[in-house]
Amino acid sequence: MLVNTKARIGVFSIALGAYLPQFPQLVPEFEAQYEAFKKTLPDTIEIIDGGMVTTKEKAQEAGNKFRAADVDLVFLQMLTYATSYNYLPAVRDLDVPVVVINLQKVKALDYDTADIPTWLGIGYACGATGEVVADLERFGKRHACITGVVEGGDPQAQAEIEDWCRAAQVRRRFRDTNIAQIGRPYPGMMDLYIDETNLYRRMNLYTKQFDWEKMWCIADDVTDEEAIRAKAQDILDTFDIEGGGTIEKVWDMARYVVAFEKWVKDEQLGLVASHYDGFAKGQAGLLDSMLIPAFSMLIKQGTACAVEGDMKVAMAMSILKTISGTGQLAEMYSIDFNDDICIIGHSGSGDADISDKKPTMKIVPVFHGKTGGGHLTQFYPYTGPVTYLAITQDGDGNFKFVAAEGVNEEGKILGFGDTNMRTRFTCGAREFVNRWTEAGPTHHMGAAAGRHIDTILKVAKIFNVPVEIVTR
């Protein structure tokens, strides 16, 4: 990632204080369980440790820590039965989901030998989960529950926990980085237009505006030939260039990529949406001709770059890249009624990580629907499961996620330089297009290799955004 962020997750455990003086052996048992749970969390997150809470006062202390750290999510580990005062003060003032961790220490109690402290210590984590969620619901808090077992390991529960950590990373990325708008959206594509204040309010994402006049000269001060040469080699390693590629041929492009990378870091940019609609001549024409591969190099390093000034699809691409490692720009391209599949893809920048083979770069005299010409890049997404995500808005500015899963298949694709996928959906191509269209997803969508709707649902819960699942 050009701009690194780490999700902050509030973590605390709870137990009923009345049990501890009655059964003092529970204290070291619970402390050990809490320490063991924290060690299972991935190092991709920052733990904000609220400790083991057994009183209202300790819950308030944990809440103070969580608020000060602006946590993205809360994990609440159930050690045994506990009442509302153990957790509500810790989460009352937070606007993030609370994930109730209900991991029983043993697969089953020994029915013949288990005594009360044994039951309370290693077999009673489930005793208050329903009570906890009932209170969270009454307080208007978003919530989820993960039930499993510690003994022998529990891959399903561990995968759920790590999935929530990935989802939380999206919120942190949006809060800690900015989105760049260069120019303005494609003229007349009103579905792309966005209220930047509403974007900041609802999705925590701040917009930084840039004029093309500034971008044309962004590389003027880049004189480090060693850095340019290394980046030129990186470009050659990333793309097969039609007609052959050399360091000299991509030198200017590499110089701009070095400049863009510095710009991304200096401005803390996690996302970029751009569109140029001027006269592509001189310095403007030079930059315009190489933007597609240059922005593809940024996507490769984690900064989502969308064409046509579409900030909403930049968000979708960033979400997918964050949770899955791939985030490709896409749109409906065509329908193959003979094979009952949809052709989905896009011209413009793409993600090398979604490509099954080395992507290609070619020069065309005209960009369709846009001024000028220059380099196109074509990526070759993996066959197998694929997830599509679009972000749209209603008339009141509320955001909605539209998601679908399908399977990319082998077969012929269009060869004029644009990325294409042959995607089969369980509902059939005709019904998919109808359902997707009726969801009002806007023109663009993001694509990612693999099945990710379950994680998208978690991201949506963190942002408090509804999701329409078209098919899976």
N, C-alpha and C positions, 0 to 999 in steps of 0.2 A: 504494500500500500504506500502510495506517495505521501498520504497524510494518515498517520496511525491513530486509532482510537481504541479504547478498551472499555467494554461495558462495565458499569458499576452496579453490582448486585448486593442489596441489603440481605444479610443472612442472620437469622437468629433462631433459637430453639426455645421451646416452652415446656414447663412442667408445673404441676400444681404445688404451690409452696407448702400446703398442709401436709403433703406426703413426706417431706424431707426430714422434719424432726421425728416423725414416727418411724421412718425407715432410713437412717442415715447412710446406709450402704448404697442407697440410690444416687447419692451425690457424685461419687467417682464414676459410677456406671453411666450416668447421664453426661457427665463431662467428657468421658471417653467417646461416647456415641456422637456427640456434637463435633469433636475434633476430627473423628473419622469421616463424618459427612463432609466437612469442609475440604478435606483432602481429595474427595472425589470430584470436586468442581474443576473445570478446565482452567489452564493458566491464561486463557484468552480473556478472562474477566478479572476485574478488581473486586475483591470481597470487602464490603463494608460490614464489619463484624459487630453485630448487636449483642452478642454474647448469649448466655443461657439465662432466660428470663423466668423468674418465679414470682415476681411481684409487680404491681401496677407501676411502682416507681422505676423499676428496671426497664419495664416496657417503654416508659416515657423517655428514659435515657437512650434506648435504642432508636426510638423515633427521632430524637434530636440529631443523632448521628446520620440517620438515613436522609433527613431533610437537608442537612448541611452538605451532604455529598451529592445531592440531586440524583438519587439512585434511579436506575432504569427498570428495576424489577425487585421484588422481594421474595426470597425463599424462607418459608416458615416451617422449620422442622418440628414435627410432633414427637416428643419423647415419651409422653404418656398422656393421661387425661389432664386437661387444663381448662380454665374458665376464661371468660371474655377479657377480664382485666389483664391477662397475660399478653394479649396481642393487640387489642384494639388501640391502646395508646401509642403503639409503635407504628401503626399504619393509618391512623385516623386522618392525618393531614397530607397523605401521599396520593398522587393521581397516577398510580401504576398498579398493574395486577399483583396480587398476592398468590403465590403458588404454594399450596399446602403440601409439604413433603411427608408422606405417610409411609415410611419405610420401617417395617417391623424387623427387629433384630434377628429373630429366629423364624424358621419356616413353620414351626409349630411348637407349642409348649408341651412339656412332658406332663401328661395328664395325671400321672401317679405321684409325681414328686413336687410339682410346682406349688410354691406357697404364695402368699399375697405379695411380698416384695418382688419376687421373681416375675409374677404376672404384671405388676405395675412397671417393672423395669425393662422388660424385654418383649412383652406381648400385648401392650395396651395402647399402642400408638394410634389405633383406629378409634379409640373411645370418644374423641371429641371432634372428629373431622366434620361431621354434619353440623354440629353446633357452631364451629368456627365459620363455616360457609354461610350458615343462616345469619350470623351477625354481620359478616362482610356484605351480604346481600342487603341487609337493612341499612347499612352505612353507604350503600351505593358504590361498593368497591368491586372491581373486576377480579375474578378469581379462577383458579384451576386447582386440581388435586392430582397428585401422582402417588399411586399406591404400589408398594412392592416389598421386597424383602432384602435384608443385608446378607444373611447367611447363604453362602454358595454363589453370591453375585447375582445381579439382576440386570441383564443387558437391556431389557425393555425400559425399565425405570431409568437407567443411566442414560439411554438414548433420549428419553423425554427431557431429562434435566439439561443435557447438552443442547438439545433443540431450543429450549427456552433461552439458554445463554446466547445462542446465535441470533435469536429474535431480538433479545435485548440489545445486541450490538447495533442493530439498525437504529434504534432510538438514540443511542449514544452518538452514532455517526452523524445523524441528522442534527443533533444538538451541538456537536463540537465542530462541524464543518459548515461550509456555505455552498450555495449553488450560484454559479456564474451564469448570467444571461448576457450573451454577446449579440448585439443587434436586437432583433425582435422576432416574433414568430412569423412563419410563412404567411404572406398576406391572404386574408380571407379564411384561414383555418381557425374559425372562432372557437372550435372545441378545444383548441390548445391554449387559448388565452386564460390568464390566471391573475387573481388578486394576490399580490405578493404579501400584503399584510395578513390576509386570511391564511396564506400558506405558512407564514411564521407562527400565527396563532394556533393553527390546528395540527401542523406537522413539525413544528419546532425548527423549520428550515429557513434560514435567512438568505435573502437574495442580494448579490453584489452585481451591479450593472457595469458593463464595459462596452465602449464604443469600438468599432472596427479600426478607427484611425489609430487608437492606442495599440491594437493587436498587430497592425502592419509593421510597427517598429519594435516589436517585443524582443526580436533577436538581434537588434543593432549592436548591443553591448556584449554579445556572446563571442568571445575571442579565444577561448580555451580550445585549441585545436585537438588536444588529447581527448577531451571530453566529447567533442564533436565526432572524432574518429570512432570512439568507443560506441557512441550512440548510432552512428552509421552502420557499424558492424551489427549492432543489435537489430536494426531495421532489416538488414540482409538476412540475419538469422531467423527473423520472424516471418518474412514474406518471400515467396518466389516471384520475382519481378519479370514481367513479360519482356522478352528481348534480352534478358540478362541484366544483372545488377552489379554495380561496382560502388566502392566507397565514394568515388567522385560523383557518380550519378545521383546519389542520395545525400550529398554533402549539405546542400541548403535545407533539405527536409530535416536532417539530423540537427542542424543548428537551431531550427525552430522547435524541435522536440525538446532539446536541452533548455531552451528558453521557456517553453510551456511548463516543463517540470518544475522549474524554479518558481514560476508564476503560481502554480498549483500549491506549492508549499508555502510561499509567502502569503497568499490569500486564504490559506486553509480551505481549499476547494475539494469537496467530495463529489461534486456533480457539476456538469457544464451543459448548457443548452445554447445552441448557436444557430443563426441563419444569416447568410449574407445575400443581399438583394441589390447590390450596387453594380457598377461597371467594373468587371473583373479585368483590369489592365494595370500595368506597371507593378508596383510593390503589392497592391491589392490582389492583382491577378496571380502573382507568385504564391502568396500565402493561400489564396482560395484554392489553387490547384493542388495543394498538398495537405489540405486540412484533414481529409478523410483518413489517410494513413497516420498522420501526426496524432489525431485524436484516438485512433485505434491503439497507438502506443501508450496513451494515457489510460485507456480502458484496461489494457493488459496489466497495469499497475494499480488498478482499483478505483480510478476516478471515472465515474459513468459519464459518457459524452453522447449527447443526443443531437440529432439534426433537426432542422426546421423549427428551432427555438422551442421545442416541446419539453417544458420543465416537468410535466407529469410523467412522461415516459423516462426521463432521466432518473426520477425517483424510483420507478419500477425496476429499471436496470440496476440501480444501486442496491435496492433491496435484494434482488436475486443474486447479485455478485457477492453481497455480504453473507447471505445465508447458504449459498451453494458453491461459490467460487466461479460462477459463470453468469454473465449478464449481457445478452445480445439484443440489439435493436431489431424489431420485427414489425410487420403489418401483414394483413391479408393480401396475397399477390394474385392468386387465381384458384380455381377449383378444377380438379381433374375428375370429371364425372365418370370416366371410364374405370378408374381405379378407386373411386370413392375416397379420395384424399384431398386435403387442402395444401396448396403451395403457399408457404409463409416465409417471409424474409424481408430484406430491405436493402436499398443502396446506402452507401455511407459507411461510417465507422462501425467497427465490430470488435468482438472479443476473441482474441486468439485462443483463449483457454477452452472455448466451446468447439474449436475446430478439430476434426478427426485427422486432418492432414494439414500440411503447411498452407496457409492462406496465400492467395495470389494477388498481385497488384498489377494493374494495367492502366494505360493512359487512353482516355477517350476525348474526342474533340468537343463534346457537348454533354453537360449534366442535364438529364431530363427534368424539365420543369424549373430549372435554376439557371442563373447566368454562368457563363464561362464553362471551362472544361478542365480536365486534369486527371488525377489518379483516382481510380476506383479500387476498392478492395473486396475480394470475395472470400468468405469463410465457408467451411464445409462441416456443419454441425454433426456431432455424433449421431449414429442411428441408435434407437432405443428410446426410453422414456424421456419426455420433455414437458416442461411446465411453462405456461404463458401467464403473464400478469400485466393487467392494465390498471391504471388509476384514473378515475373519472370524478366528476362532481355533479351534484344536483343544483337546482335553481337557487338554493340558499347558500351555496358554497361548501356544503358538506362533502367530504371526500368519500369515495367508495372504491374498494378493490374488486376487480373482476378477474377470476382465475380459472384456468382449465389445465387439465393434463391430457396428453396424448402420447403417441409413439411415432418417432421419426423412422421412416423406412427407406431402404435403398431404392434407387430408380433414377430416371432421368430428371435433371433440373435445368432451368434456364441458364444459358451460358454467356450472357452479355455483361458479366462483371458484378452482379449483385448476389448477395447471400440468399440462398433458397433452401427450404426444408420441405420434405414430403411428409406431412403429418396425418396420421390416421387417428380418428376419435371414435370412442365406443358408440356414440350416438349417430355416426355417419357424417359425412362432409356437409350435406345439405342441412341437416338438423343443427349441426354445430354452428354453421354460419348464421342461421336464424337465431339461435339462442344467444350467441355472442353479440350479434347486432342488437337484439332486444335488451341486452344488459347496458347498452349505451357506453361502450368502453373508450371512446375517442378513437382517433385514427391509428395510433401506435400502440404497441405493447412490448414488453420485455420477454425474452425467452431464456430458459436455463436448462441445461442437461439434467435429467433426473426428475423425480417426483417430489414436489416441495409444497403442496397445498397445506399439509399439516403445519409446516413451519410458518407459512404465510398467514394462517389463521392465528397463530401466536403473535406474529408481528401486528396484525390487525387489532388483537385484543390489547396489546400494549399501547397502541395509538388510539384506541377506542373508535375504530373505523369499521363499518360493516363490510362483509365480503359476500359477493355473489359467485357461487361455484357453478360454472357452466357445464362441465363434465369432468369426470375423473375415472 
